[in-house]
Amino acid sequence: MLPGSRHHGCMSSHSPAYQSLVHRHREVSLLASASSVLSWDQETNMPTSGADFRAEQMSYLEGQSHRLATESQIGDWISACEDAGTVAGTIEDTNVRGWRRDFDLAVKIPTDLVEEMSRTTSLGHHAWIAARRNADFSVFQPHLEKIVALCQRKADHWGWEDCRYDALLETYEQGARTAEIAKLFDVLGPQISKLAETAVEKSSKTPRDLLAGHYPIERQQRFNAEVAEEIGFDFHAGRIDTSAHPFCTDLGPGDTRMTTRYDEKDFLSSLYGVLHESGHGLYDQGLPRSEWGRPAGRAVSLGIHESQSRLWENHVGRSLSFWIRWLPRAAKLFPHLAKLTPEQITAAACRVERSFIRVEADEVTYDLHIILRFTIERQIISGELKVADIPEAWYALFKKFFHLEVPDAASGCLQDVHWSFGGFGYFATYTLGNLNASQLMHRAAQEIPHLETQLASGNYAPLLDFVRDKVHQHGSKLQPQHLMQQATGETTQPHYHLSYLQGKYC
């Protein structure tokens, strides 16, 4: 047996079983890609009256994909590869392990449940948009009740030991457990709250209206595209569009789509939306494209994916070095900014203030938004909190965390898109992303000479090369904590993020 191999032998990537898996999963991935195109179109272009038919299209594709992915012969092919053995750390080993995990999860879910979930979330998404627009939770409530019931059924089919929420969390962050995340948040929450008190007081010295002015959308689009391109986003293989909620989706090799939303009174909202989604896009564009559609060619977890978006949005985009580089260009597009210094616009971009909307929250209070959602989601999935009672529970918890009265559901429980697509278990990965980003950036500063000077001159290549090497190229070869260990010398540690916030805001 070869060193590091599994079982008794060494499987070749040319073996019939392995090639059968490659071909089958390419079929499945092509269907998933087609479904993603429809989903992107639904968010950006589709007329409202097309919602019912789009739900049927999505349901059909999801069902077909699930049938192809769960045929019994796939289990036989995987077993044949496992019996032949794979060398640990190779692409073949990564793929076989990933296919095994995918198959074992998929076969536990009936196809009719997959189709029902797709249809329900597609219709639910349009109900969410209308409910959010009118700040009327009752419009979304019946849809959300169905989505929650379906998520509970999925969790029960997958199986769980300590709590049902574990099964959903696992699909986004492999190896994570609710109790561990709760313990982390119990420690992190009070420290973030204490930091916020100091940071809010310090930020009060920066006028809230410092950047007041008119920011035409066309000029925002031009500025955002220039920034995204300079940090490394390839527009020959991607694009930016407009949607109700910013997102990034990878449709396949050479096609990464991201979106943002615009406010003509606040250009930072769209800018930081684009920087955030560009971080996701850079990760997608940096994955091994020769392995597209296979485990070795996909991101390892959302906690790692979010580390890339938060790194570029915050550690790069909300830094003095960023505005040293970009204020002159911004002032040409928005002349009233010419009166400001890089220090002033950085202070405005980093202003800490307790606010209602997560995606527009500052770096310090952001994680409190996540802890709130994590707390409520666990109660929803366990059945402790009924869907009808979500708004009141949200208002009470928000007042406890932020000392603010939420004015309406649009500024509260309707603000995020995640529940409309059944994304329970997702939110915790945002804070994991923050922790990972701070730890990766700390390491980058150690390994890249004069990093801040390079960023201030607009030389983003060394930092991009760093994350390409440490994160992107590995796909899902390493599990999240193994990747962090290899990239930084440690598994995810919260003190790097806390130190970063303390150094910057206190």
N, C-alpha and C positions, 0 to 999 in steps of 0.2 A: 504494500500500500504506500502511495506517495505521501511525503510529509504534508500534513494539513488536509489530506483528503478525507472524504466521508464515505463510510461503508468500505466495500472491498474492490476497488478498481478505480478507473478514471474514465468518466464518460466523455466522449468527444462531442463537440458542438455539431458534428456532422451525423450523429447517431439519428436513426429514424424517429425515435421518440422525441428527442429534443427538437428536431426540425418540424415535426408535427405540431409541437407546442408553439414554435415560432410562427408558423403559418396560421394556426388557429387564433392566436392572440393578436396577430395583425388584423385579422377579420374583425375581432371584437373591438380593437382600438379604432379601426376605421369607422365602425358604427358609432362609437363614443365620440369621435371627432365630428361626425355629421350631426350628432345630437347637440354638441357644443356650439356648432355654427347656428343651429336653430335657436339655441338659448341666447347666444350673443345677439342675434337678430331680434329676438323677443325683447331684449333690454334696450335696443338702440333704434330700431326702425319699424317694427311691426305695428300696424294699426290696431287699435283696441278691439275692434270687432273680430280680429283674427284669433282671439285668445282660446276659444273653445276648440277650433280646429288644430291650433298649435299644440294644445294639450293632448289631442289624439295622436298627432305626429310623434311627439316626444314619448308618449306611452308606448307606442308601437316599437320605436327604435330601442328603447330601454328593455322592453320585453325580449326582442330579438337578440340583443346583446347578451342578456342574461341566459337565454336558452343556449346560445353558442358556448358560453363560458362554463356551463354546468353539465354538459353531456358527460356521461360516465366514462367514456374513453379518455377524457382529459385526465381524470384521476389515475387511469392505467398508465398513461404516458409519463405523468409525474413520478409515479412509483417506479417505473422502469429507469428513469434518470437517477432517482435516489438510490436504487439498488446498484446501479453501475458506479455511483460515487462521483463526487465533484471535488475539485481542489478549492479549499476555502480561500475566499478573497477574489476568485476569478469572476468574470462576467457570467459564465455558465452557472456557477454556484449561486450568485446573486439572483439570477433569473429563476432557477429552480426553486429556491427558497421562497421567492416572492410569489411564484405561481402556486406553490403549495398553500401559502397563507390565503391568497385570493380565492382559490378554489374551495378551501375548507370553510371560508366565510360565506361564499356565494351559494354553495349547495344547501346551506341551512335556511335560505330565504326562498319561499315559493315564488315562481314567476308572476303569478297574479298579484302578489303583494308588491313586487317591483313595478309592475304596470300601474297599479293603483296609486302608489306613491308618486310616480312621475306625473300622472294625470292630475292628482290632487294638488301637488305643489305648483304645477304650471298654472292651474286656475287660481290657486291661493296667492300666487305672486301678483297677479293682476288685481286681486281683491286687496292685497296689502298696499299696492300703489294708490288705489282709490282711497283706502282708509287713511293712509298717511297724508294724502293731499287734503283731506277734509277733517283730519284729526278725530276720526270716528272709529273707535276700536270695534264697535258692534258690526261693522262691515267685514272685518277680518276674522272676528271671533269664531264663526261656524267653520271657516276653513282651517283655522289654527287648531280647533278641537279635533278635526279629522287628521291633521298632520301629526299632532302629538300622539294620538292613538296609534297611528301607523308606526311612528318612531318607537313607541313602547313595544309594539309587536315585533319589530325588527330586533330590538335589544333582547327580547325574550327568546326569539329564534336563535340568536347568536349564543345566548347563555351568559350568565354572570354569577358571581359569588357574593361579593360584599354589597354591591348596589347596582341597580339597573343602568345607571348613568355610565358606569365603567365601560359597558359594551359600546356605547356611542362615542365616548372619549377615545377609545382605542382605535377607532377608524380614522381619526385625524392625527393622533400622536401615539404611535405604537409603543407600548410599554408603560404609558402613563396610567395612573390610577387616581380616582377621585379623592381618596383619603390623603394621598400624598400632595395633590394640588391644593386641597383644603388646608393642609398643614402649612404649606408654603405661603398661601394667601393669609393665613392667620398671623404669620410673622411679618409678611410684607405690608399688609394693609395698614397697621398702626404706624409703621415707619414712614410709609408714603404720606399718610395723613399729617404726621408731624412735619415732614418736609414741606408739604403743601402750605401749611400755615406761614412758614418763614418765606417761602417763595412768592406767595400771594402778596404779602406785605412788601417785599422787595420790588415786585413787578408793578405795584401801584404807583411807583415813581415814573413809570412810562405811560404817557397819556393814551387812553383807549382809542382816541381818534387820530393818533399820530399819522396813520396811513390813509386817512379819509380822502376820498376822491373818486373819480369815475374811471373804471377800468374796462374799456370795450372788450367784448368777448373775443373778437378776432385777434386783438393784440395779445390777450392772455394766451390764446392758442399758439401764436407764433413764439412767444417767450417760453412757454412750457415745452414745446417741441425742441427748441434750441437747447434747453437745459437737459432734457432727456437724451438727446443725441450726443451731447458732449460727455455725459457720464458713461455712455457706452451703449445705449439702446439702439438697436439696428432697425431703422425704419424701412429698409428693404425687406425686412422680415417681420414687420409689425406696424401698428397704427394706433392712433388715439381717437376715441369717439366720445359721445356724451350719453350719460345715463342718469337715472334717478339716484343710484348708489354706485360710487366708484368700484371698479373691479378689474381684474386681469384674468384672461383665459388663454391657455395655450391650445390652439386648434391643431397643431402638428408642426413638423419641421418647416421653418420659414414663414410661420403665421402665428404671431403672438399679438393678441388684441388687448388693449387696455382702455379704460374710460375714466372720465372725471365729470364733475358738474361745476357750473359757473355761477358766480355772483359778481355783478358789475360794480359792486361797492367794496369787494374784497378779493383781490387777486391771489392772496396767499392760500385761500381755500382750494382753488383749482391747482395751484402750483404744488402744494404739498400732497394733494391727491395724486398728481402725476408722478412726483418723486417716489411716493409710496408704491404705486403700481409699477413704476419703472423698476423698482427693486425686485418685485415679483417677476417682471418681464426679463430682466437680466439673468435671473436664475434659470428661467425656462429656456432662454436662448443659449445658456451656457451648459445645459445638460448634454450628455452624449447622444447626439442625434442619430448615430448609427444604431443605437439601441431603442429608438422611438417605439413606443407601444409595448415595451418590455420593462420589467422591474428595474433593470440596470439603467434605464434611460428616463426614469421619473424621479421627482423630488421625494426625499425620504419621509418628510412629515411637514405639517403646517407650522409647527414650532420653529423648524429650520427655515421654512419658506418665509415666515413672518420676520425672522431675523434679518433677512435680506431687505425687505421693504422698510423696516424700521431703521436699519443702518443707513440707507441712502436718504430717507426722509428726515431723520432727526440728527444723527451723528454727522452727516454731511450737510444736509439742507438747512438745518437750524444752527449752523455754526458761523462764527465771524469770518472764517476763511471763505465760506460760500458767498457771503455778501460782498466781501472784498472783490471777488471775481465777478459777481453778477449785478451789483447795484448800478454800475455804469450803463450796462445794457438795458436794465429795467427802466432807468431814468430816460433813456431815449424813446422807449415805447410809452412810458407814463411820465411825462415831463415834471409833474408836481413832486416826484420823488427825488429830483435833483438837489433839493435843499437838505436832504438827509445825508448823514454819514453812515458807513457800514456798521458802526457800533449802534447807531440809533435804530436802523431797520432790523438788525439782529435782535435788539431788545424787544422790538415790537413783535417779531416772529416768535420770540420765546416767552412772550408775556404769559404769566400763569394766573389763571382766573377760574374759579369754580363755574362750570357751565354745563348745559344740558346734553349737548350733542357729542357723542363719542368720537366720531371721525374728525371733529374739529377741536378736540380737547388738546390741551398742552401736554408736554412730556411728563410733567409731575403728576397731574391728577388723572392721566389716562388710565392707569392700572386700577384705579378705584372704580371706573366704569366697568372694567372687566370683572372685577371681584363681585360687583353687584349682579351682573348678568350670570355669572357662574353660580351664585347663590340661588337665584330665582330658577335657573334651568334645572338644577338638581331637584328642587321642590316640584317643578312641573312634571318631570319624568318619573319621579317616585309616586306621583299622585297626591302628594301632600298639598299642592296648590292647584286649584282648578283654573282652567283657562279664563273663565269669566272673572276671576278675582285678580288676574295679573295686573291690570292698571293700578288698583289700590295698593297691591303689594309693592309695585314699582315706586309709587309715590312715597310710601312710608320708608322704604329702604334708601331711596335717593335723598330724602331729607336727613336721614341718619348719617349718610356718608358725606353729603355735600352741603348740608344746612341750607338747602334751597327747596322752594315749593315748585314742583313741576307744573307748568301752566296747562298742558294738555297732553293727550296721548302721542301726538306727533313729535313732541319734544321728549317723550318718555318711551314707552314700550313699543311704539310703532316705528322708531327711527331707524332700526337696523333691518336689513333684508334677510338675515340668516334664517329666521324661523319660517319664512315663507317658502324656503326650499328644503326645510327639514334639517337645517344645520345645527341640531342640538349636539353639544360636545365640542363645538368649534371655538367658542370665545376664549377659553383658557389658553389657547395656543398664541393669542396676541401677547399676553404677558410673558409667556415662555419665549416668544420672539424678541421682546424687549430685553430680557435677561441675556439671551444668546447674542443679540446684537452688541450689547455693551461689552460682553466678554470677547467677542471676535474683534471689535474695534480696539480694545485694550491690547490684544495680541498684535494686531496690525501696526499699532504705534510702536511696538517693540521691534518689529521685523522690517518695517519700511523706513529708511532714513528720511528725516525731515518731512514727514507725512503732511503736517499742517501747511508747510510752505508750498508743497506740491499742490495741495488742494486749493490754496489761495491763488495759485497761478492757473488754475483750471486743468491741471494735469491729474486726471482721475484714473489713468491707466494702471499705476502701481496698485491702487486699492482694488480696482476691478480684477487685476491679475491675482491678487491675494485671495479674494473670495472665490474666483474661478478655481484656484488650486486647492483651497481648503474645503470648499463646499460643493460648488457646481459640478465639477468633473466626476464626483463620486456617485451621482445619482442616488440610488438607494442601496448601494453596496454596504454601507455602514449604517447601523441603527443610530437614531438621533444622539444618544449619549455617547456612543462610540465615536461618532463623527466629531462631537465637541471635544472629546478627550484627545483625539488625534490632532484636531485643529488648534487647540489652545493649551493642551496639557492637563485639562481638568474637565470633569463633567460640568453641567450647567450650575453655576453658583450665583446667588442673588447679590452678593456684595459688590460685584463689579458695576451693576446697574445702580445700586444705591450710592456708591462712591461717585459715579458719573453725575448723578443728579445733585448730590451734595456739592460737588466741586463747581458745578455750573450755576446752581440756583440759590445756594445758601452762603 
